[in-house]
């Protein structure tokens, strides 16, 4: 990504609480939810308990900005036949640079985990028109200098335990590395268990330019790991390409450890595919009832957009 910015350690971004941004819907089903380089969708989570269905969702999105007065989080209200309502939120607490992933904390409406590209996880509360980082960020287990993360998901199994799945994005011949661990999210902070599963992963498409094998992931209720992949020529006008895959499965063994079974490249078939002609760089995915996907893009100069797609 071609972008300059300042890494900020702590600042009150109150100026970001501007009037809601109205975006227009494109004829191809994509709806704009951010403009220009600062308006991309790099991660997305559905608001727990909110209505969801075809054309209908309330979501929280993160933006991979770095400047001290640039937005980090926005809410997106989607309704059938209506223009999306996008509201940039002021950020309180330790201010991250380059947020790339977001997921909702199961069973705790308004609570989210946001992850920055270097592997810092932030416990964020979204309420009363603001986003608040509750404490210092926690490092993802196994993080190494030079790692680049664009995905993170939370999954609660039948026992009530919560597990985290995340991945480095990979690049071309370098595969993504997917990891899983138990996680405890409480009033006193965020605590990861030891990594119990680690697998490499690569996609067959996209297959041109800089291929990011995992640009986002989510874990569905049944343990299915949904993954997006994207290619970027490192030119802010693109062209970009993307795909979404049923990439494997998360299970829990008798010892209550997370187990990953990711599919090999030759066994992958896209659920959704966007070529360079489409020029979409999917960096955020969510899944709604009824086999309905919600995809979000960071299209650089073209801003951020979302679309619904049935994938069943």
Backbone bond lengths (Angstrom), bond angles and torsions (degrees), N, CA, C in turn:
res aa  C-N    CA-C-N  psi(-1)  N-CA   C-N-CA  omega(-1)  CA-C   N-CA-C  phi
1 X - - - 1.444 - - 1.507 108.50 -
2 X 1.342 117.18 133.18 1.451 120.91 -177.90 1.517 107.47 -97.79
3 X 1.328 115.44 105.31 1.447 118.29 -174.83 1.517 108.57 -162.86
4 X 1.325 115.80 136.41 1.448 120.40 176.88 1.513 109.28 -107.51
5 X 1.321 117.16 146.87 1.464 118.40 179.12 1.511 110.73 -167.28
6 X 1.315 114.71 176.40 1.453 122.08 -179.60 1.506 108.69 -113.82
7 X 1.318 118.10 130.82 1.452 121.91 176.32 1.528 108.35 -80.41
8 X 1.317 116.77 121.88 1.451 122.59 -175.65 1.521 109.12 -109.86
9 X 1.323 118.39 136.28 1.458 120.61 -179.20 1.515 112.66 -94.19
10 X 1.339 118.80 -34.12 1.456 119.57 178.89 1.521 109.03 -161.55
11 X 1.330 117.03 125.50 1.457 120.89 179.60 1.510 108.50 -163.91
12 X 1.324 117.04 150.92 1.453 121.80 176.06 1.514 107.75 -96.68
13 X 1.356 116.31 111.44 1.460 120.72 -175.09 1.529 110.19 -92.84
14 X 1.311 117.32 56.14 1.459 120.47 -174.28 1.516 111.94 -67.13
15 X 1.325 118.72 -26.38 1.453 120.60 -177.05 1.515 112.56 -66.29
16 X 1.337 118.25 -11.89 1.457 120.75 -177.64 1.523 112.54 -80.72
17 X 1.330 118.14 -9.05 1.461 120.48 -178.02 1.520 110.24 -82.64
18 X 1.322 115.81 59.44 1.452 121.53 -178.91 1.518 110.01 -83.08
19 X 1.329 116.17 176.71 1.460 120.30 176.23 1.517 109.54 -61.56
20 X 1.355 117.53 151.36 1.456 120.56 -178.88 1.520 111.88 -54.91
21 X 1.331 115.57 140.30 1.452 122.24 177.02 1.512 108.51 -86.98
22 X 1.312 117.55 125.28 1.460 121.23 174.51 1.512 108.45 -93.99
23 X 1.348 116.37 136.18 1.450 121.40 -177.67 1.515 109.08 -121.95
24 X 1.305 116.16 157.76 1.456 120.52 -176.98 1.513 110.70 -101.93
25 X 1.331 116.09 151.70 1.459 121.80 179.69 1.521 109.56 -91.90
26 X 1.333 116.77 135.77 1.454 121.65 178.45 1.524 109.87 -86.51
27 X 1.341 115.34 157.15 1.457 119.76 -177.60 1.522 112.68 -68.00
28 X 1.339 117.98 -18.45 1.461 120.70 -179.36 1.523 112.53 -89.82
29 X 1.310 118.84 9.23 1.452 122.51 178.32 1.513 114.47 97.00
30 X 1.328 117.16 -13.26 1.465 119.84 176.96 1.516 110.02 -80.14
31 X 1.329 116.53 141.99 1.453 122.52 179.69 1.524 109.47 -122.23
32 X 1.323 116.04 127.26 1.459 120.74 -177.21 1.519 110.51 -73.57
33 X 1.339 116.07 130.48 1.471 121.19 178.76 1.525 111.49 -127.78
34 X 1.315 117.06 15.46 1.457 121.49 177.56 1.513 109.48 -178.04
35 X 1.327 117.10 146.04 1.452 121.63 -175.56 1.523 111.41 -112.74
36 X 1.321 115.93 139.19 1.446 121.77 172.01 1.514 114.21 66.99
37 X 1.317 115.44 -168.38 1.460 122.04 -173.73 1.521 113.64 -61.73
38 X 1.315 118.13 -26.32 1.460 120.62 -178.84 1.525 112.95 -91.93
39 X 1.341 117.34 1.89 1.457 120.07 -173.75 1.509 115.45 -111.31
40 X 1.324 118.40 16.01 1.451 120.73 -179.13 1.523 112.40 -73.86
41 X 1.326 115.31 157.44 1.465 122.14 174.88 1.525 107.12 -103.68
42 X 1.328 116.75 107.94 1.464 119.75 -178.12 1.517 112.92 -101.88
43 X 1.328 117.03 -11.23 1.460 122.23 176.52 1.514 108.43 -163.56
44 X 1.341 116.62 155.15 1.461 118.99 -173.97 1.519 109.73 -156.20
45 X 1.338 115.36 143.74 1.453 121.43 175.12 1.517 108.58 -142.65
46 X 1.324 115.91 142.72 1.457 120.53 175.58 1.524 109.80 -75.63
47 X 1.326 116.28 144.26 1.454 121.14 175.53 1.522 109.14 -73.96
48 X 1.323 116.76 121.31 1.459 120.72 -176.44 1.524 110.86 -63.88
49 X 1.331 115.64 133.90 1.452 121.22 178.46 1.510 114.66 87.13
50 X 1.323 118.46 -7.92 1.460 121.53 179.55 1.524 110.07 -82.37
51 X 1.327 118.92 152.34 1.460 120.59 178.07 1.521 111.12 -62.86
52 X 1.330 116.24 145.86 1.462 120.93 -178.97 1.518 109.75 -148.46
53 X 1.311 116.87 141.39 1.450 122.23 -179.89 1.514 109.20 175.00
54 X 1.331 118.74 -168.76 1.466 121.16 -179.72 1.533 111.79 -55.81
55 X 1.320 116.01 116.51 1.450 121.60 179.97 1.512 114.78 73.93
56 X 1.333 117.38 5.05 1.461 121.99 -171.32 1.521 110.55 -126.63
57 X 1.320 117.22 117.78 1.463 121.05 176.80 1.515 110.09 -167.26
58 X 1.319 115.62 150.14 1.463 123.22 166.86 1.520 106.28 -114.96
59 X 1.317 116.68 122.95 1.458 120.91 -175.17 1.519 110.37 -131.57
60 X 1.324 114.24 158.20 1.461 122.69 169.22 1.519 106.65 -113.20
61 X 1.318 117.26 133.37 1.468 120.86 179.87 1.523 109.41 -123.20
62 X 1.330 115.30 151.71 1.460 120.56 172.09 1.514 109.38 -111.60
63 X 1.323 114.02 152.50 1.457 122.25 -179.62 1.526 108.37 -119.36
64 X 1.331 116.76 140.16 1.464 120.19 -172.95 1.527 112.40 -88.61
65 X 1.317 115.59 45.81 1.461 120.39 -178.91 1.526 111.57 -83.96
66 X 1.331 114.79 160.87 1.463 120.85 -175.74 1.522 113.42 -125.71
67 X 1.320 118.05 -21.56 1.458 121.19 -177.51 1.516 112.29 -71.34
68 X 1.334 116.56 154.21 1.457 120.39 -171.70 1.525 113.11 -72.34
69 X 1.316 120.09 -15.42 1.454 121.38 178.32 1.524 111.28 -119.52
70 X 1.312 116.33 23.87 1.462 121.76 179.13 1.526 110.30 -102.87
71 X 1.326 115.41 147.19 1.468 121.00 -175.48 1.520 111.86 -63.67
72 X 1.334 115.25 143.51 1.463 121.90 173.68 1.524 111.46 -110.71
73 X 1.335 117.27 -34.02 1.462 121.69 -173.19 1.522 109.42 -138.68
74 X 1.334 115.57 143.20 1.463 121.03 174.79 1.520 109.17 -141.59
75 X 1.319 116.65 153.59 1.459 121.22 169.52 1.515 108.46 -99.96
76 X 1.331 115.42 146.75 1.465 122.05 -178.97 1.527 108.35 -128.66
77 X 1.312 116.22 122.84 1.463 122.24 178.26 1.518 108.60 -108.99
78 X 1.335 116.75 115.88 1.462 122.71 -177.53 1.527 108.88 -113.77
79 X 1.339 115.76 128.48 1.447 122.02 178.39 1.529 109.33 -136.57
80 X 1.338 117.57 141.29 1.474 120.21 -177.85 1.531 111.78 -55.09
81 X 1.317 115.58 130.34 1.452 121.62 175.99 1.509 115.22 74.13
82 X 1.327 117.94 4.46 1.455 120.85 -178.44 1.531 110.75 -117.15
83 X 1.310 115.16 156.04 1.455 120.90 175.60 1.526 109.67 -70.26
84 X 1.337 119.11 134.39 1.468 120.23 176.91 1.526 111.50 -56.89
85 X 1.312 115.53 143.09 1.464 121.02 174.43 1.526 107.35 -108.03
86 X 1.302 115.88 117.56 1.464 122.35 -176.34 1.522 108.85 -115.97
87 X 1.320 116.45 126.15 1.463 121.24 -179.65 1.520 109.70 -123.27
88 X 1.323 116.91 115.25 1.459 121.51 176.18 1.525 108.69 -74.37
89 X 1.319 117.31 134.27 1.462 121.61 -175.15 1.524 111.19 -104.10
90 X 1.332 117.61 141.97 1.470 119.30 170.17 1.521 109.33 -68.08
91 X 1.309 115.93 145.70 1.470 122.60 -179.09 1.519 108.95 -108.00
92 X 1.342 116.18 131.40 1.456 122.16 177.97 1.527 108.70 -117.95
93 X 1.324 116.47 138.61 1.456 120.97 179.32 1.514 111.78 106.59
94 X 1.319 115.60 -162.26 1.460 121.52 179.82 1.526 108.51 -63.40
95 X 1.320 116.82 121.00 1.468 121.32 -173.38 1.528 109.70 -91.56
96 X 1.325 116.95 122.70 1.469 119.65 -178.83 1.524 112.02 -85.28
97 X 1.303 115.41 159.35 1.456 121.61 168.99 1.519 108.31 -109.78
98 X 1.323 115.94 135.43 1.460 121.42 170.39 1.531 113.18 67.03
99 X 1.330 117.60 54.53 1.458 120.62 173.38 1.527 109.74 -67.14
100 X 1.324 116.56 130.32 1.461 120.81 -173.88 1.527 114.12 -124.15
101 X 1.316 119.07 -8.77 1.464 119.84 -176.39 1.516 109.64 -153.96
102 X 1.342 114.54 154.99 1.455 120.40 -178.99 1.521 109.12 -154.98
103 X 1.339 116.73 140.06 1.456 120.35 168.85 1.520 109.40 -146.39
104 X 1.329 114.78 154.31 1.459 121.39 -179.39 1.522 109.71 -81.06
105 X 1.332 116.63 144.96 1.454 121.70 175.88 1.527 107.77 -79.08
106 X 1.338 118.75 119.97 1.460 120.69 -177.17 1.529 112.27 -58.63
107 X 1.334 115.58 132.18 1.452 120.45 176.40 1.511 115.68 79.36
108 X 1.332 117.99 4.11 1.466 121.04 -178.93 1.531 109.44 -132.79
109 X 1.326 117.32 80.97 1.469 120.53 -178.31 1.528 111.74 -53.49
110 X 1.324 115.43 136.80 1.458 121.37 179.91 1.507 114.93 86.72
111 X 1.346 116.99 -4.51 1.465 120.85 -179.41 1.535 109.52 -107.38
112 X 1.333 115.64 136.02 1.461 121.21 -175.58 1.529 109.96 -140.73
113 X 1.333 114.92 159.24 1.459 121.31 168.15 1.527 107.21 -115.25
114 X 1.328 115.41 122.93 1.460 121.80 177.05 1.523 108.50 -110.64
115 X 1.324 116.62 140.93 1.465 121.19 -176.40 1.520 109.90 -124.63
116 X 1.331 115.34 131.90 1.455 121.89 176.82 1.529 110.09 -90.13
117 X 1.318 115.62 163.73 1.463 121.24 -171.67 1.525 113.24 -60.61
118 X 1.310 118.55 -28.37 1.472 120.15 -178.27 1.529 113.00 -86.05
119 X 1.359 116.64 -1.57 1.455 119.12 175.18 1.505 115.72 101.06
120 X 1.336 117.96 23.04 1.458 122.11 174.92 1.522 109.07 -95.69
121 X 1.334 117.15 129.11 1.458 122.57 -179.13 1.525 109.76 -106.27
122 X 1.327 116.68 127.65 1.458 123.28 -177.30 1.525 110.08 -111.56
123 X 1.322 116.87 131.86 1.461 121.89 173.28 1.527 107.09 -88.22
124 X 1.337 115.43 114.55 1.463 121.75 -170.39 1.524 109.97 -120.08
125 X 1.316 116.54 134.61 1.457 122.32 173.89 1.529 107.95 -110.27
126 X 1.327 116.13 126.12 1.459 122.37 178.39 1.523 107.69 -109.88
127 X 1.327 116.02 109.94 1.462 121.25 -178.93 1.518 108.59 -160.90
128 X 1.337 115.47 153.03 1.470 121.71 176.07 1.527 112.23 54.05
129 X 1.346 116.83 36.68 1.452 120.68 175.41 1.508 115.40 71.13
130 X 1.328 117.08 25.21 1.460 120.50 179.27 1.523 110.15 -147.10
131 X 1.320 116.05 157.89 1.470 122.95 174.68 1.518 108.02 -115.94
132 X 1.351 115.69 128.08 1.454 120.18 -176.00 1.523 110.49 -124.66
133 X 1.327 116.02 123.05 1.463 120.71 172.30 1.523 107.61 -78.58
134 X 1.333 116.76 116.00 1.451 121.20 -169.16 1.527 113.77 -73.00
135 X 1.323 117.63 -26.02 1.460 119.89 -178.51 1.521 109.00 -159.45
136 X 1.324 116.99 -170.99 1.462 121.05 177.35 1.526 109.80 -66.46
137 X 1.335 117.82 148.70 1.466 119.35 179.26 1.527 111.79 -67.29
138 X 1.335 115.13 152.20 1.467 121.83 176.07 1.525 108.80 -106.27
139 X 1.311 116.85 140.59 1.466 121.03 179.36 1.522 110.31 -78.36
140 X 1.330 116.90 136.36 1.455 120.37 173.54 1.530 109.36 -63.76
141 X 1.322 117.80 136.75 1.470 119.95 179.47 1.536 110.94 -60.15
142 X 1.310 115.05 139.94 1.462 119.68 178.57 1.503 114.39 81.74
143 X 1.316 117.11 2.68 1.464 120.24 -179.64 1.519 110.74 -62.89
144 X 1.339 115.25 138.58 1.459 120.96 177.07 1.522 109.74 -128.09
145 X 1.331 116.35 154.77 1.464 120.45 175.42 1.526 109.27 -57.70
146 X 1.308 115.91 133.80 1.453 120.77 179.05 1.515 113.78 94.36
147 X 1.347 117.66 -12.96 1.467 119.80 176.20 1.531 109.55 -64.38
148 X 1.328 114.92 149.99 1.459 120.86 178.45 1.518 107.77 -131.44
149 X 1.330 116.26 116.31 1.463 121.59 -175.24 1.524 110.13 -109.92
150 X 1.334 115.87 137.83 1.463 120.61 176.17 1.524 111.92 -131.92
151 X 1.320 118.06 7.78 1.473 119.03 -173.73 1.521 110.83 -145.17
152 X 1.350 114.64 149.32 1.454 121.26 177.46 1.518 107.45 -165.60
153 X 1.343 116.45 138.94 1.463 120.53 178.73 1.509 110.23 -145.41
154 X 1.323 115.24 152.50 1.456 122.90 175.71 1.522 109.09 -117.56
155 X 1.335 115.51 143.76 1.467 120.79 -179.45 1.521 108.67 -142.07
156 X 1.331 116.54 130.14 1.462 120.84 176.19 1.523 108.85 -106.59
157 X 1.340 116.37 124.13 1.462 119.45 -177.96 1.528 110.29 -87.32
158 X 1.326 116.12 -177.05 1.462 120.72 -174.30 1.522 113.02 -64.54
159 X 1.317 116.48 -24.83 1.464 119.62 180.00 1.522 112.26 -77.09
160 X 1.326 116.61 -10.84 1.454 120.73 -176.53 1.508 113.90 94.75
161 X 1.340 117.22 -4.53 1.464 120.36 177.32 1.531 109.63 -75.20
162 X 1.320 115.75 150.27 1.461 121.34 -179.76 1.519 109.67 -111.91
163 X 1.330 115.15 139.04 1.460 122.24 -179.49 1.525 109.45 -126.75
164 X 1.318 115.37 147.97 1.457 122.19 177.43 1.521 109.36 -112.22
165 X 1.315 115.76 141.63 1.467 122.88 173.94 1.525 106.97 -129.11
166 X 1.315 117.07 133.39 1.455 121.06 179.74 1.517 109.04 -149.45
167 X 1.345 116.29 167.59 1.468 119.20 -176.56 1.514 111.06 -152.80
168 X 1.331 115.74 147.48 1.458 119.64 163.14 1.522 106.56 -69.65
169 X 1.311 117.56 157.04 1.459 118.54 -173.62 1.528 112.83 -82.18
170 X 1.332 117.69 -23.16 1.452 120.17 -174.39 1.524 110.75 74.16
171 X 1.318 115.92 170.05 1.460 120.26 179.99 1.521 109.34 -162.57
172 X 1.333 116.95 109.02 1.447 120.99 178.50 1.515 112.24 60.76
173 X 1.336 116.58 -118.74 1.465 120.67 -179.42 1.527 112.59 -71.07
174 X 1.316 117.31 -17.53 1.463 121.31 178.07 1.523 109.21 -82.97
175 X 1.309 117.29 115.54 1.453 121.45 -177.59 1.529 111.12 -72.79
176 X 1.321 115.78 156.85 1.456 120.73 169.27 1.522 108.71 -71.07
177 X 1.319 116.49 152.11 1.464 122.13 175.80 1.523 107.37 -117.53
178 X 1.321 115.86 119.27 1.466 122.15 -177.91 1.528 108.58 -101.60
179 X 1.325 116.82 134.68 1.462 121.85 178.97 1.531 109.52 -130.38
180 X 1.324 115.32 156.58 1.461 121.27 176.71 1.519 109.31 -142.00
181 X 1.325 115.17 148.57 1.463 121.70 179.25 1.521 108.54 -159.46
182 X 1.313 116.21 159.09 1.451 119.68 170.66 1.521 108.54 -70.39
183 X 1.336 115.94 159.02 1.460 119.83 179.76 1.527 108.52 -147.39
184 X 1.316 115.14 142.00 1.459 120.98 175.41 1.517 107.91 -117.08
185 X 1.331 115.42 125.49 1.459 121.36 -178.26 1.520 107.44 -122.07
186 X 1.305 116.35 105.96 1.455 120.49 -176.15 1.510 111.74 -130.54
187 X 1.304 115.54 -179.07 1.460 120.68 -179.35 1.523 111.84 -62.66
188 X 1.337 116.31 -23.40 1.461 119.49 -177.93 1.517 113.09 -96.26
189 X 1.340 118.26 6.72 1.447 119.21 174.60 1.517 114.76 135.89
190 X 1.317 114.16 -166.79 1.453 124.54 -175.30 1.520 108.52 -119.45
191 X 1.339 116.71 125.28 1.460 119.88 -176.52 1.530 109.79 -134.87
192 X 1.324 116.32 119.68 1.462 121.99 178.13 1.522 110.03 -91.23
193 X 1.337 116.45 143.60 1.442 121.26 169.86 1.521 110.67 -81.42
194 X 1.313 116.22 -174.67 1.460 120.23 177.98 1.525 110.05 -71.82
195 X 1.327 115.98 147.70 1.468 120.38 176.38 1.523 108.97 -63.59
196 X 1.324 116.78 123.41 1.469 120.97 -179.66 1.519 112.50 -108.57
197 X 1.334 117.03 -8.24 1.473 120.20 179.48 1.519 109.21 -146.27
198 X 1.316 116.09 137.49 1.461 122.39 178.36 1.514 108.96 -146.60
199 X 1.339 117.71 125.16 1.453 121.77 177.53 1.511 110.58 -143.29
200 X 1.335 115.58 147.99 1.457 120.70 173.23 1.527 109.07 -87.68
201 X 1.337 115.58 155.50 1.455 119.57 -174.44 1.524 109.65 -151.64
202 X 1.340 115.62 138.85 1.463 121.22 176.87 1.520 109.34 -146.31
203 X 1.326 116.25 150.11 1.462 121.72 -176.91 1.532 110.75 -108.14
204 X 1.344 116.93 154.83 1.457 120.37 175.59 1.525 113.26 -81.79
205 X 1.333 117.25 -22.95 1.462 123.35 178.54 1.515 107.66 -145.49
206 X 1.339 116.77 138.78 1.463 130.42 0.08 1.528 112.59 -64.32
207 X 1.327 114.82 158.61 1.463 119.91 -178.02 1.523 112.45 -135.50
208 X 1.341 116.56 20.42 1.455 121.70 176.30 1.520 109.85 -130.04
209 X 1.348 115.70 160.50 1.461 122.65 179.54 1.531 110.47 59.51
210 X 1.319 117.44 -156.14 1.466 121.40 179.24 1.526 108.11 -81.56
211 X 1.328 116.25 105.91 1.460 120.61 -178.06 1.520 109.49 -86.92
212 X 1.327 116.02 124.12 1.457 122.29 174.83 1.525 106.53 -101.40
213 X 1.301 116.14 103.65 1.463 120.68 -169.59 1.519 112.94 -64.10
214 X 1.323 118.03 -28.93 1.465 121.10 172.94 1.526 108.01 -136.00
215 X 1.322 115.51 108.34 1.466 120.74 176.45 1.520 111.33 -97.64
216 X 1.326 117.86 -15.89 1.449 123.16 170.13 1.522 108.42 -167.56
217 X 1.322 116.86 164.07 1.466 121.28 173.29 1.518 109.32 -154.15
218 X 1.320 114.69 152.84 1.454 123.02 172.02 1.524 108.02 -138.39
219 X 1.336 117.15 153.46 1.455 122.39 176.34 1.522 107.54 -110.69
220 X 1.330 116.92 122.24 1.456 121.69 -178.42 1.527 110.00 -78.88
221 X 1.328 116.08 170.71 1.462 120.45 -176.06 1.526 112.71 -57.24
222 X 1.347 116.99 -33.51 1.466 120.18 -178.24 1.522 113.38 -87.35
223 X 1.336 117.18 5.83 1.459 121.51 178.94 1.509 114.94 94.07
224 X 1.340 118.00 -4.58 1.460 120.09 176.52 1.521 110.49 -60.47
225 X 1.335 116.28 133.46 1.457 121.57 177.03 1.531 108.06 -97.95
226 X 1.327 115.31 112.22 1.460 122.22 179.63 1.524 108.12 -95.94
227 X 1.329 116.85 127.93 1.457 122.03 -173.20 1.522 109.80 -127.86
228 X 1.324 116.32 139.70 1.463 120.89 167.60 1.522 108.82 -107.98
229 X 1.325 115.26 149.72 1.459 122.92 175.94 1.526 107.64 -131.68
230 X 1.325 116.62 152.47 1.457 119.74 -176.65 1.520 110.43 -149.06
231 X 1.327 115.21 154.82 1.463 120.03 173.53 1.522 108.83 -119.63
232 X 1.333 114.82 146.48 1.455 121.89 -173.93 1.529 107.71 -141.68
233 X 1.351 118.35 119.68 1.466 119.42 177.70 1.520 113.04 -78.66
234 X 1.362 116.27 6.65 1.458 122.15 -176.38 1.525 112.11 59.32
235 X 1.311 113.98 36.25 1.464 123.38 170.18 1.517 105.60 -127.13
236 X 1.308 117.45 129.35 1.457 119.97 -169.14 1.520 115.08 -69.40
237 X 1.327 117.80 -8.25 1.459 120.70 173.43 1.526 111.67 -98.27
238 X 1.332 117.95 2.31 1.460 120.50 -178.51 1.524 111.19 80.76
239 X 1.345 118.03 -153.81 1.460 126.68 7.87 1.530 112.31 -79.78
240 X 1.342 115.07 146.29 1.456 122.98 178.90 1.526 109.91 -107.15
241 X 1.323 115.27 161.14 1.464 121.52 173.91 1.520 108.02 -142.41
242 X 1.338 116.65 153.91 1.463 120.49 -175.43 1.513 110.80 -150.85
243 X 1.323 115.21 162.34 1.459 121.78 172.41 1.518 108.53 -153.61
244 X 1.337 115.17 156.64 1.456 122.05 175.07 1.515 107.95 -122.66
245 X 1.341 117.00 136.96 1.466 122.39 -173.98 1.521 112.10 -130.18
246 X 1.329 115.18 146.70 1.463 121.70 157.81 1.522 104.21 -78.99
247 X 1.331 115.82 102.88 1.462 120.92 -166.07 1.512 114.84 -98.00
248 X 1.334 117.81 -9.59 1.455 118.69 -177.93 1.510 110.58 155.22
249 X 1.319 115.49 -153.86 1.457 119.39 -173.23 1.528 110.73 -150.08
250 X 1.321 114.12 142.51 1.457 122.28 172.31 1.525 108.19 -105.60
251 X 1.327 116.39 127.87 1.461 121.25 174.21 1.523 108.33 -128.65
252 X 1.318 115.54 172.82 1.460 121.92 178.72 1.524 108.18 -126.46
253 X 1.329 117.01 128.41 1.457 119.82 -177.23 1.539 111.49 -86.16
254 X 1.319 116.51 -177.02 1.468 120.73 -175.84 1.519 112.66 -66.02
255 X 1.322 115.90 -22.12 1.461 119.67 177.48 1.535 111.88 -86.89
256 X 1.333 115.76 6.96 1.467 122.90 -179.25 1.522 112.55 65.19
257 X 1.337 115.89 29.17 1.455 121.61 174.11 1.527 109.78 -97.39
258 X 1.330 116.17 143.14 1.458 120.66 176.54 1.528 109.95 -71.17
259 X 1.334 115.58 139.59 1.463 122.77 178.08 1.526 107.89 -126.29
260 X 1.332 117.44 131.17 1.462 122.51 178.05 1.518 110.40 -108.80
261 X 1.323 115.78 137.34 1.457 121.72 172.08 1.527 107.56 -129.04
262 X 1.323 115.39 85.88 1.461 121.19 -179.36 1.523 109.80 -84.69
263 X 1.329 116.71 143.94 1.453 121.57 -177.57 1.530 110.72 -78.05
264 X 1.338 117.68 145.13 1.458 120.10 174.53 1.530 110.74 -71.33
265 X 1.323 116.53 160.49 1.464 121.35 -175.73 1.531 112.46 -53.84
266 X 1.340 117.34 -42.70 1.473 119.66 -175.13 1.522 112.87 -68.83
267 X 1.328 117.99 -15.97 1.467 121.14 -178.33 1.529 112.50 -97.35
268 X 1.318 117.73 3.88 1.458 121.87 -176.44 1.523 111.87 -94.20
269 X 1.320 116.17 132.51 1.458 123.45 173.58 1.520 107.92 -128.62
270 X 1.333 118.80 128.09 1.472 119.35 -176.77 1.527 112.47 -61.70
271 X 1.321 115.58 135.14 1.460 120.71 167.20 1.526 110.21 -75.39
272 X 1.324 114.92 -31.30 1.458 122.01 -179.78 1.523 107.66 -146.84
273 X 1.335 116.64 142.53 1.464 120.16 -172.49 1.528 109.49 -142.31
274 X 1.335 116.16 129.60 1.456 122.24 178.61 1.535 107.89 -127.42
275 X 1.319 116.86 118.64 1.459 121.74 -175.43 1.526 111.09 -84.59
276 X 1.326 115.74 179.04 1.461 120.43 176.83 1.526 111.67 -61.74
277 X 1.319 117.00 -26.58 1.456 119.99 176.62 1.535 110.69 -68.24
278 X 1.322 116.61 -33.84 1.466 120.43 176.27 1.523 111.42 -70.84
279 X 1.354 116.45 -33.94 1.458 122.76 175.59 1.535 112.19 58.83
280 X 1.349 114.70 52.57 1.465 120.73 177.84 1.524 109.48 -124.57
281 X 1.334 116.14 132.57 1.467 121.41 179.16 1.527 108.33 -113.68
282 X 1.340 116.32 94.33 1.454 120.70 -177.60 1.525 109.86 -74.41
283 X 1.319 115.55 123.20 1.465 121.48 177.84 1.519 112.20 -126.14
284 X 1.336 116.85 6.79 1.465 119.94 -178.66 1.519 109.27 -151.38
285 X 1.340 116.37 134.83 1.466 120.91 178.11 1.519 109.80 -134.83
286 X 1.322 114.94 149.02 1.463 122.60 172.44 1.516 106.65 -144.43
287 X 1.334 116.19 161.71 1.459 119.87 -176.76 1.515 108.93 -133.21
288 X 1.340 115.40 130.49 1.447 123.06 -176.92 1.523 109.72 -108.63
289 X 1.331 118.09 165.02 1.464 119.94 174.86 1.522 111.46 -57.87
290 X 1.341 116.00 153.60 1.452 120.88 178.72 1.512 114.72 79.58
291 X 1.340 116.40 28.78 1.468 121.05 178.11 1.531 112.38 57.29
292 X 1.319 115.60 40.87 1.456 121.27 -177.17 1.520 109.88 -111.19
293 X 1.336 116.28 121.62 1.450 121.05 177.79 1.518 111.24 -96.03
294 X 1.319 116.04 150.55 1.453 123.16 172.39 1.520 106.88 -124.03
295 X 1.316 116.44 116.41 1.469 121.49 -176.89 1.528 109.28 -107.60
296 X 1.333 116.31 142.79 1.453 122.35 176.24 1.516 110.48 -125.01
297 X 1.319 116.85 145.01 1.463 120.82 -176.22 1.522 112.55 -120.87
298 X 1.313 114.12 153.34 1.463 122.38 165.32 1.523 105.41 -117.30
299 X 1.313 116.15 92.74 1.465 121.43 -174.62 1.517 112.36 -96.36
300 X 1.334 115.80 26.22 1.464 123.53 174.76 1.536 111.20 55.23
301 X 1.337 119.42 -114.50 1.464 120.76 -176.85 1.519 113.07 -59.36
302 X 1.347 116.27 -22.12 1.460 120.29 -177.16 1.526 112.03 -93.06
303 X 1.323 118.39 6.30 1.448 122.24 175.99 1.507 113.59 76.57
304 X 1.334 115.68 -154.83 1.458 121.64 -178.21 1.516 111.40 -118.93
305 X 1.326 116.05 143.53 1.460 121.55 -179.84 1.513 109.47 -139.21
306 X 1.336 116.29 160.45 1.463 122.32 176.08 1.521 108.55 -132.22
307 X 1.337 114.32 155.69 1.460 119.74 174.28 1.527 108.78 -151.16
308 X 1.322 115.56 149.99 1.458 122.24 172.73 1.531 108.75 -94.38
309 X 1.328 116.26 143.77 1.465 119.48 177.33 1.525 109.24 -150.39
310 X 1.329 115.83 130.20 1.459 119.88 176.71 1.513 109.05 -81.25
311 X 1.321 116.98 128.90 1.467 120.75 -173.38 1.520 112.79 -122.46
312 X 1.319 118.33 6.92 1.458 120.46 -179.36 1.509 113.24 -73.23
